[in-house]
Amino acid sequence: MKRKEFYLISQILAVVLILIGIVLVNEMPKQIRIQMTDLDTNSIKIWVGIIYLTAATYFLSVYELVRIILRTKATEITNIENAKHFKRIAYYALINAIIYIVMLLIFTLSSNLSSFVFLIGFSIVVVGLGASAICTVCSYLIQKNYKLEEESRLVI
């Protein structure tokens, strides 16, 4: 699978899963929504399942990041093409974080989501933002290294 296809599929997956989650929450009878505010184990399992399902795109982005790092040799990691891919992963992880925060706020406001489940969802947002930050730093360092190598070639 090409990288552009991967990113497109991850974005479509994020939007579809969020829409399914919103429809599920809005279609629930009000009694179930009120019961889900209690910390009973079934409601927590349902919400944690929805949250982890919608966070699948984060895990796909982190998987792609790890795959790039493990696939390339240590000497080839500073390839300028990898910097572009890292930057693209960072952008998509950031977009996913924004979409995910909006989804989490909609769930919280529409169904009185318990604070425990909200914290689980928010921790996933932090992981996604961390992946975005790591990719941004990697991209910046690779580009900086590439510029230094180009300057050293020009000096020689």
C-alpha positions in Angstrom: 0.0 0.0 0.0 1.4 3.4 -0.9 1.8 6.0 1.7 -0.7 8.4 0.2 -3.3 5.7 0.0 -2.6 4.8 3.7 -3.2 8.4 4.8 -6.3 8.8 2.8 -7.7 5.5 4.1 -6.9 6.5 7.7 -8.7 9.8 7.3 -11.7 8.2 5.8 -11.7 5.6 8.6 -11.6 8.3 11.2 -14.5 10.3 9.8 -16.6 7.1 9.2 -16.0 5.8 12.8 -16.8 9.2 14.3 -20.0 9.5 12.3 -21.0 6.0 13.4 -20.3 6.9 17.0 -22.4 10.1 16.8 -25.3 8.2 15.2 -25.1 5.5 17.9 -25.2 8.1 20.7 -28.0 10.1 19.2 -30.1 6.9 18.4 -29.9 5.6 22.0 -33.0 6.1 24.1 -32.5 8.8 26.7 -32.8 6.2 29.6 -29.8 4.3 28.3 -27.8 7.6 27.9 -28.7 8.5 31.5 -27.7 5.0 32.7 -24.4 5.3 30.9 -23.3 8.2 33.1 -23.1 5.6 36.0 -19.8 3.8 36.2 -21.3 0.4 35.5 -19.0 -2.0 33.7 -21.1 -2.5 30.6 -21.3 1.2 29.8 -17.6 1.7 30.4 -16.9 -1.2 28.0 -19.1 0.3 25.4 -17.5 3.7 25.6 -14.0 2.4 25.8 -14.7 0.3 22.7 -16.1 3.3 20.8 -13.1 5.4 21.8 -10.5 2.9 20.9 -12.3 2.1 17.6 -12.2 5.8 16.6 -8.6 6.0 17.7 -7.6 3.4 15.2 -6.2 6.1 12.9 -3.8 7.1 15.6 -2.5 3.6 15.9 -2.2 3.4 12.1 -0.1 6.6 12.2 2.1 5.3 14.9 2.4 2.0 13.1 3.5 3.8 9.9 6.1 5.8 11.9 7.5 2.7 13.5 7.5 0.8 10.1 9.5 3.6 8.4 12.0 3.7 11.2 12.5 -0.1 11.3 12.5 -0.6 7.6 15.2 1.9 6.8 18.8 1.3 7.8 20.5 3.6 10.2 22.4 5.3 7.5 19.3 5.8 5.3 17.1 7.2 8.0 18.3 10.7 7.1 16.9 10.4 3.6 15.0 13.6 2.6 12.1 11.4 1.4 11.7 10.1 5.0 11.5 13.7 6.2 8.6 14.3 3.9 6.8 11.2 5.1 7.4 12.1 8.7 6.0 15.6 8.1 2.9 14.1 6.4 2.4 11.7 9.3 2.7 14.6 11.7 0.0 16.6 9.8 -2.4 13.7 9.7 -1.9 12.9 13.3 -2.6 16.5 14.2 -5.7 16.5 12.0 -6.8 13.3 13.6 -6.3 14.9 17.1 -8.5 17.8 16.2 -11.2 15.5 14.8 -10.9 13.2 17.8 -11.2 16.1 20.3 -14.3 17.3 18.5 -15.8 13.8 18.6 -15.0 13.4 22.3 -16.6 16.8 23.1 -19.7 15.8 21.1 -19.9 12.5 23.0 -19.5 14.3 26.3 -22.1 16.9 25.6 -24.7 14.6 24.0 -24.6 11.8 26.5 -23.2 13.0 29.8 -20.1 10.9 29.4 -18.5 9.9 32.6 -15.2 11.6 33.5 -13.4 8.3 33.7 -14.1 7.4 30.1 -13.4 11.0 29.0 -10.0 10.8 30.6 -9.3 7.5 28.7 -10.3 9.3 25.4 -8.2 12.4 26.3 -5.1 10.2 27.0 -5.5 8.9 23.4 -5.5 12.5 22.2 -2.2 13.1 24.1 -0.7 10.0 22.5 -1.7 11.2 19.0 -0.3 14.7 19.7 2.9 13.0 21.0 3.2 11.0 17.7 2.7 14.2 15.8 5.4 16.0 17.8 7.8 13.1 17.4 7.2 13.1 13.6 7.7 16.8 13.4 10.9 16.7 15.3 12.2 13.8 13.2 11.3 15.7 10.0 13.0 18.8 11.2 16.2 17.0 12.2 16.4 15.1 9.0 15.9 18.3 6.9 18.5 20.1 9.0 21.0 17.2 8.6 20.3 17.2 4.8 21.0 20.9 4.6 24.3 20.4 6.5 25.3 17.6 4.2 24.5 19.7 1.1 26.6 22.6 2.5 29.5 20.3 3.3 29.4 19.0 -0.3 29.4 22.5 -1.7 32.4 23.5 0.5 34.4 20.4 -0.7 
